[in-house]
């Protein structure tokens, strides 16, 4: 299909409305073609145009690429924002992957609510991506490759050139006498994508001339299937969620066959902005956490995330190691106390069914964390009960218990925030009382 401004306009008219449109401009052929097309269509577009150039500093030509982008944008009278990055690559990490993630993060930070970001990936890029994902053994999400439109940052990311070949972009650039910068790293076949581009795709085309078109269509069909798979997963997730929303019912999960269960778990993990675990880790979640012994408390970890099971619930959270203070924390002044290690804050507010406001103001208030042996007498219930028994009664998972702040008044356990008041002080009828609330910053407490 020949690339023309008219055909691009047809694609752009199908995108969500926006007040501002950003173009990812590297200075290479693809993005320079997209920028020229948009400049040609500017009078017919319902939004302002802005270009974003990300300067990685990875190539000695990076400064000249920036200069080229500035010159081109000045010629089109399109504002350009240049973002300079300093990349930190840890051992074992892919420089290409780190740069790509940093680039997209930087572009997202330049966008406003509901803005569009347009990138210039084309049909050949889509074909290469599909082959890469096949060689990685990816599932439906990977085989869908690059979606033409997706939520991104505060707005949308669109790839309006996915139906056009690299050849058509080259023909357009030649016809309009466009200039662009060549990235020498694109010829380095140590990178998988470059190997596919320069070795695999020419071989495929020698046998199947329409290989890029066919592979791109396969990615599009996989994307359509992925939409159906996600819709089914969302329906299954609604059936499995507990009243707490953040956890899943083990009983409900056991009702699904193995394929739907794995699909549901992947969707649940992704919905919590967590990276997907490997196939082996996912199999452990199914085997140990869903179908394991009823009294087991399994732990499956990957990267900095973990899945645990307690009673009939499945928990997903960030894996964190917190160094809790050994000494009591003195709550000496004010109605608020910030807890250490990102555990949130405690707030004292006037309210009903609290502790005596007089005792609260006059007594010594401490915040401690569980060490074992704590006991509490709940008003209206006979005798004292151990904190361990109370946590079991309330269904608090064992791994959360030590991070719950305990409020002591004059050396006595007085408040377990969000749970109960220990009956250590007498409140007279009509006396003002204080309620202690705990606002946790963690998604697992």
C-alpha positions as CSV (number, residue, x, y, z in Angstrom):
1,X,0.0,0.0,0.0
2,X,1.4,3.4,-1.0
3,X,1.8,5.9,1.8
4,X,0.0,9.2,1.3
5,X,-1.2,11.9,3.6
6,X,-4.8,11.1,2.7
7,X,-4.4,7.5,3.9
8,X,-2.7,8.5,7.1
9,X,-5.5,11.0,7.8
10,X,-8.1,8.2,7.5
11,X,-6.2,6.3,10.3
12,X,-5.8,9.4,12.5
13,X,-9.5,10.1,12.3
14,X,-10.1,6.8,14.1
15,X,-8.0,7.7,17.1
16,X,-9.4,9.2,20.4
17,X,-9.9,12.9,20.5
18,X,-7.1,14.9,22.0
19,X,-6.1,18.5,22.5
20,X,-2.4,17.8,21.9
21,X,-0.4,15.4,19.8
22,X,3.2,14.5,20.4
23,X,5.4,12.9,17.7
24,X,8.3,10.7,18.8
25,X,11.1,12.0,16.7
26,X,14.4,10.2,16.6
27,X,15.7,11.8,13.4
28,X,15.7,8.5,11.5
29,X,13.8,7.8,8.3
30,X,10.6,6.5,9.9
31,X,10.0,9.4,12.3
32,X,11.0,12.0,9.8
33,X,8.4,10.6,7.3
34,X,5.7,10.7,10.0
35,X,6.6,14.2,11.0
36,X,6.4,15.4,7.4
37,X,3.0,13.8,6.9
38,X,1.6,15.4,10.0
39,X,3.0,18.8,9.0
40,X,1.2,18.3,5.7
41,X,-2.0,17.5,7.4
42,X,-1.8,20.1,10.2
43,X,-4.7,22.2,9.0
44,X,-7.0,19.2,9.0
45,X,-6.0,17.9,12.5
46,X,-8.0,18.8,15.6
47,X,-5.0,19.1,17.9
48,X,-1.7,20.9,18.2
49,X,1.5,19.2,17.2
50,X,4.6,18.8,19.3
51,X,7.7,16.7,18.7
52,X,9.7,14.9,21.4
53,X,13.4,13.9,20.8
54,X,15.1,11.7,23.4
55,X,18.9,12.2,23.6
56,X,20.3,8.9,25.0
57,X,24.0,9.9,24.6
58,X,24.8,6.4,23.5
59,X,26.2,7.2,20.1
60,X,28.9,9.8,19.3
61,X,26.4,11.2,16.6
62,X,23.7,11.9,19.2
63,X,24.3,15.6,19.3
64,X,24.1,15.8,15.5
65,X,20.8,13.9,15.6
66,X,19.4,16.4,18.0
67,X,20.6,19.3,15.8
68,X,18.9,17.6,12.8
69,X,15.6,17.3,14.7
70,X,15.8,20.9,15.7
71,X,16.4,22.0,12.2
72,X,13.6,19.9,10.7
73,X,11.0,21.0,13.4
74,X,12.0,24.6,12.9
75,X,11.3,24.3,9.1
76,X,7.9,22.9,9.9
77,X,7.2,25.4,12.7
78,X,6.5,22.5,15.1
79,X,7.7,22.9,18.7
80,X,10.4,20.4,19.8
81,X,11.1,19.2,23.3
82,X,14.4,17.4,23.8
83,X,14.9,15.2,26.8
84,X,18.5,14.1,27.8
85,X,18.9,10.8,29.5
86,X,21.6,9.3,31.6
87,X,21.2,5.5,31.5
88,X,22.3,3.2,34.3
89,X,22.6,-0.4,33.1
90,X,23.0,-3.1,35.7
91,X,24.9,-6.3,35.0
92,X,22.9,-8.7,32.9
93,X,20.5,-6.1,31.7
94,X,20.0,-5.4,28.0
95,X,21.2,-1.9,27.0
96,X,18.6,-1.9,24.2
97,X,15.8,-2.7,26.7
98,X,16.9,-0.2,29.3
99,X,17.1,2.5,26.7
100,X,13.7,1.7,25.3
101,X,12.1,1.7,28.7
102,X,13.8,5.0,29.6
103,X,12.8,6.6,26.3
104,X,9.1,5.8,26.7
105,X,9.1,6.8,30.3
106,X,10.6,10.2,29.3
107,X,8.0,10.7,26.6
108,X,5.2,9.9,28.9
109,X,6.4,12.6,31.3
110,X,6.0,15.2,28.5
111,X,2.4,14.3,27.9
112,X,-0.7,15.9,29.4
113,X,-4.0,14.2,30.4
114,X,-5.6,12.6,27.3
115,X,-2.7,13.5,24.9
116,X,-1.7,11.4,22.0
117,X,1.8,10.1,21.4
118,X,2.5,9.0,17.8
119,X,5.4,6.7,17.0
120,X,6.5,5.6,13.5
121,X,6.8,1.8,13.7
122,X,5.7,0.3,10.4
123,X,4.7,-3.0,8.9
124,X,8.2,-4.4,8.7
125,X,8.8,-3.5,12.4
126,X,5.6,-5.4,13.3
127,X,6.8,-8.5,11.4
128,X,10.2,-8.4,13.1
129,X,8.5,-8.0,16.5
130,X,6.3,-11.0,15.9
131,X,9.3,-13.2,14.9
132,X,11.2,-12.0,18.1
133,X,8.2,-12.9,20.2
134,X,7.9,-16.3,18.6
135,X,11.5,-17.1,19.3
136,X,11.0,-16.0,23.0
137,X,8.0,-18.4,23.3
138,X,5.6,-15.6,24.0
139,X,1.9,-16.1,24.6
140,X,-1.0,-14.2,23.1
141,X,0.1,-10.8,24.4
142,X,3.6,-11.2,22.9
143,X,2.3,-12.5,19.6
144,X,-0.1,-9.5,19.3
145,X,3.2,-7.6,19.0
146,X,2.7,-3.8,18.8
147,X,-1.0,-2.7,19.1
148,X,-2.0,0.2,16.9
149,X,-3.5,2.0,19.9
150,X,-3.0,1.5,23.6
151,X,-3.3,3.4,26.9
152,X,0.0,5.1,27.6
153,X,1.0,7.4,30.5
154,X,-1.8,10.0,31.0
155,X,-3.1,9.5,27.4
156,X,-2.7,7.3,24.4
157,X,0.1,5.8,22.3
158,X,-0.8,5.2,18.6
159,X,1.2,3.7,15.8
160,X,-0.5,5.0,12.6
161,X,2.0,3.5,10.1
162,X,1.7,-0.2,11.0
163,X,-0.2,-0.9,7.8
164,X,2.6,0.6,5.6
165,X,5.8,-1.1,4.6
166,X,9.3,0.3,5.1
167,X,9.6,0.3,1.3
168,X,6.6,2.7,1.1
169,X,8.2,5.0,3.7
170,X,11.4,5.1,1.7
171,X,9.5,5.9,-1.5
172,X,7.6,8.7,0.3
173,X,10.9,10.2,1.7
174,X,12.5,10.0,-1.7
175,X,9.5,11.7,-3.5
176,X,9.5,14.6,-1.0
177,X,13.3,14.9,-0.8
178,X,13.4,14.3,2.9
179,X,16.6,14.1,4.9
180,X,17.2,11.9,7.9
181,X,20.0,10.5,10.1
182,X,21.2,6.9,10.0
183,X,21.8,5.0,13.2
184,X,24.9,2.8,12.7
185,X,23.7,0.5,15.5
186,X,20.8,-0.6,13.3
187,X,23.4,-2.6,11.3
188,X,24.9,-4.3,14.3
189,X,23.6,-7.9,14.0
190,X,24.6,-8.7,17.6
191,X,21.1,-7.3,18.3
192,X,18.4,-9.9,17.7
193,X,16.1,-7.4,15.9
194,X,18.9,-6.4,13.5
195,X,19.7,-10.1,12.8
196,X,16.1,-10.7,11.9
197,X,16.0,-7.6,9.7
198,X,19.2,-8.2,7.8
199,X,19.3,-12.0,7.7
200,X,15.9,-13.7,8.4
201,X,13.5,-11.3,6.6
202,X,15.4,-11.2,3.3
203,X,15.5,-15.0,3.3
204,X,11.7,-15.2,4.0
205,X,11.0,-12.7,1.3
206,X,13.0,-14.7,-1.2
207,X,10.4,-17.5,-0.7
208,X,7.4,-15.5,0.3
209,X,7.5,-11.9,-1.1
210,X,4.6,-10.8,1.1
211,X,6.1,-12.1,4.3
212,X,6.0,-8.8,6.1
213,X,2.4,-8.3,5.2
214,X,1.5,-11.8,6.2
215,X,3.3,-11.7,9.5
216,X,1.8,-8.3,10.3
217,X,-1.7,-9.7,9.6
218,X,-0.9,-12.6,12.0
219,X,0.0,-10.1,14.7
220,X,-3.2,-8.2,14.1
221,X,-5.3,-11.4,14.4
222,X,-3.5,-12.3,17.6
223,X,-4.3,-8.9,18.9
224,X,-8.0,-9.5,18.2
225,X,-7.8,-12.8,19.9
226,X,-6.0,-11.2,22.9
227,X,-9.0,-8.8,23.3
228,X,-11.3,-11.8,23.6
229,X,-9.0,-13.5,26.0
230,X,-8.7,-10.5,28.2
231,X,-12.5,-10.0,28.3
232,X,-12.9,-13.6,29.4
233,X,-10.2,-13.1,32.0
234,X,-11.9,-10.0,33.4
235,X,-15.2,-11.9,33.7
236,X,-13.4,-14.7,35.5
237,X,-11.6,-12.3,37.7
238,X,-14.8,-10.7,38.8
239,X,-16.0,-14.1,39.9
240,X,-12.9,-14.9,41.9
241,X,-12.4,-11.5,43.7
242,X,-13.2,-11.4,47.3
243,X,-14.9,-8.5,49.2
244,X,-11.4,-7.1,49.8
245,X,-11.0,-6.7,46.0
246,X,-7.2,-7.1,46.3
247,X,-7.3,-10.8,47.0
248,X,-8.8,-13.8,45.1
249,X,-10.9,-16.7,46.5
250,X,-9.1,-20.0,46.3
251,X,-12.4,-21.8,46.3
252,X,-13.5,-19.8,43.2
253,X,-10.1,-20.3,41.5
254,X,-10.5,-24.1,41.8
255,X,-13.6,-24.0,39.7
256,X,-11.7,-23.0,36.5
257,X,-9.9,-25.4,34.2
258,X,-6.2,-25.1,34.0
259,X,-6.1,-22.9,30.9
260,X,-8.6,-20.4,32.2
261,X,-7.0,-20.4,35.6
262,X,-3.6,-19.4,34.1
263,X,-5.2,-16.8,31.9
264,X,-7.0,-15.3,34.9
265,X,-3.8,-15.2,37.1
266,X,-1.8,-13.5,34.3
267,X,-4.6,-10.9,33.9
268,X,-4.7,-10.4,37.7
269,X,-1.0,-9.9,38.0
270,X,-0.9,-7.5,35.0
271,X,-3.8,-5.5,36.4
272,X,-1.7,-4.9,39.5
273,X,1.1,-3.5,37.4
274,X,3.4,-6.4,38.2
275,X,5.6,-8.1,35.7
276,X,4.4,-11.5,34.6
277,X,6.2,-14.5,36.2
278,X,7.9,-17.2,34.1
279,X,5.9,-20.2,33.1
280,X,7.6,-22.2,35.9
281,X,6.6,-19.6,38.5
282,X,3.1,-19.5,37.2
283,X,2.9,-23.3,37.4
284,X,4.0,-23.1,41.0
285,X,1.3,-20.5,41.8
286,X,-1.3,-22.9,40.4
287,X,0.1,-26.0,42.0
288,X,1.2,-24.7,45.4
289,X,-1.0,-21.7,46.1
290,X,-4.3,-22.7,44.4
291,X,-4.3,-26.5,44.6
292,X,-1.9,-27.0,47.5
293,X,-2.7,-28.2,51.0
294,X,-5.4,-26.2,52.7
295,X,-3.1,-25.5,55.7
296,X,-0.1,-24.5,53.6
297,X,1.2,-21.0,53.4
298,X,3.2,-21.1,50.2
299,X,5.4,-18.2,48.9
300,X,6.3,-17.8,45.2
301,X,8.6,-14.8,44.3
302,X,9.9,-13.3,41.1
303,X,11.7,-10.0,40.6
304,X,10.4,-7.9,43.6
305,X,6.9,-9.4,43.7
306,X,5.4,-12.3,45.5
307,X,2.2,-14.4,45.7
308,X,1.1,-16.0,49.0
309,X,-1.9,-17.9,50.2
310,X,-3.6,-17.8,53.5
311,X,-6.8,-19.7,54.3
312,X,-9.1,-19.2,51.3
313,X,-7.3,-16.2,49.8
314,X,-4.6,-15.6,47.3
315,X,-2.4,-12.4,47.9
316,X,-0.2,-10.5,45.4
317,X,2.2,-7.9,46.7
318,X,5.6,-6.4,46.4
319,X,8.3,-8.3,48.2
320,X,9.7,-6.0,50.9
321,X,12.1,-6.5,53.7
322,X,11.5,-3.9,56.4
323,X,13.9,-3.2,59.3
324,X,11.5,-2.5,62.1
325,X,12.7,-0.5,65.1
326,X,13.4,-2.5,68.3
327,X,12.7,0.4,70.6
328,X,9.2,2.1,71.1
329,X,8.5,5.2,69.0
330,X,7.4,8.1,71.1
331,X,4.3,9.9,69.8
332,X,5.1,13.2,71.5
333,X,3.2,15.9,69.7
334,X,0.5,16.6,67.2
335,X,-2.4,14.6,65.8
336,X,-0.3,12.7,63.2
337,X,2.7,10.5,63.3
338,X,4.7,9.3,60.2
339,X,5.8,5.7,60.6
340,X,9.3,4.5,59.4
341,X,10.0,2.3,56.4
342,X,7.1,3.5,54.3
343,X,4.5,2.0,56.7
344,X,2.3,5.0,56.4
345,X,1.0,7.3,59.1
346,X,-1.1,7.3,62.2
347,X,-3.8,9.9,62.7
348,X,-5.6,10.8,65.9
349,X,-9.1,12.3,65.2
350,X,-12.0,13.1,67.5
351,X,-14.6,10.4,67.1
352,X,-17.1,8.1,68.8
353,X,-16.1,4.8,70.5
354,X,-12.5,5.8,70.9
355,X,-10.2,6.2,73.9
356,X,-10.4,9.0,76.5
357,X,-9.3,12.3,75.0
358,X,-8.0,13.4,78.4
359,X,-5.9,10.3,78.9
360,X,-4.6,10.6,75.3
361,X,-3.5,14.2,75.9
362,X,-2.0,13.6,79.4
363,X,-0.5,10.1,78.9
364,X,2.7,8.8,77.3
365,X,1.9,7.5,73.9
366,X,4.2,5.0,72.2
367,X,4.1,3.0,69.0
368,X,5.5,-0.5,69.1
369,X,5.6,-3.5,66.7
370,X,4.8,-7.0,67.7
371,X,7.4,-9.0,69.5
372,X,5.2,-11.8,70.9
373,X,3.2,-12.3,74.0
374,X,1.0,-9.2,73.6
375,X,-2.5,-9.5,75.1
376,X,-5.6,-7.4,74.8
377,X,-9.0,-7.3,76.6
378,X,-11.7,-6.2,74.1
379,X,-14.6,-4.3,75.6
380,X,-17.6,-6.5,76.1
381,X,-15.7,-9.8,75.9
382,X,-14.5,-11.7,79.0
383,X,-10.8,-12.1,79.8
384,X,-7.6,-11.2,77.9
385,X,-6.7,-12.7,74.5
386,X,-3.3,-13.0,72.9
387,X,-2.6,-10.9,69.9
388,X,-1.8,-14.0,68.0
389,X,-5.3,-15.4,68.6
390,X,-6.9,-12.1,67.7
391,X,-5.0,-11.9,64.4
392,X,-6.1,-15.4,63.6
393,X,-9.7,-14.5,64.4
394,X,-9.5,-11.5,62.2
395,X,-7.9,-13.4,59.3
396,X,-4.7,-11.3,59.2
397,X,-2.1,-13.1,57.2
398,X,0.9,-14.1,59.2
399,X,3.4,-12.1,57.1
400,X,1.5,-8.9,57.7
401,X,1.2,-9.1,61.5
402,X,4.6,-7.9,62.5
403,X,4.1,-4.7,60.5
404,X,0.9,-3.5,62.2
405,X,1.6,-0.6,64.5
406,X,0.4,-1.1,68.1
407,X,-0.5,2.0,70.2
408,X,0.5,1.9,73.9
409,X,-0.8,4.4,76.4
410,X,1.2,4.7,79.6
411,X,2.9,1.3,78.9
412,X,-0.4,-0.6,78.2
413,X,-1.5,-1.9,74.8
414,X,-4.5,0.4,74.1
415,X,-5.2,0.5,70.3
416,X,-4.8,-1.9,67.4
417,X,-5.5,0.5,64.6
418,X,-8.4,-0.5,62.4
419,X,-9.2,-3.5,64.6
420,X,-10.1,-2.8,68.2
421,X,-9.5,-0.8,71.5
422,X,-8.1,-2.7,74.4
423,X,-10.2,-2.0,77.5
424,X,-7.5,-0.4,79.6
425,X,-9.2,3.0,80.3
426,X,-12.6,3.9,81.4
427,X,-14.6,6.5,79.3
428,X,-17.3,8.4,81.1
429,X,-20.6,9.0,79.4
430,X,-20.4,12.2,77.3
431,X,-16.6,12.3,77.5
432,X,-14.8,13.2,74.3
433,X,-12.9,10.4,72.7
434,X,-10.1,10.0,70.2
435,X,-10.0,7.5,67.3
436,X,-6.7,6.3,65.9
437,X,-6.6,5.6,62.2
438,X,-3.8,4.0,60.2
439,X,-3.3,5.1,56.6
440,X,-0.9,2.5,55.1
441,X,1.1,3.4,52.0
442,X,1.6,-0.2,51.1
443,X,-0.7,-2.3,48.9
444,X,-0.2,-5.3,51.0
445,X,-1.2,-4.1,54.5
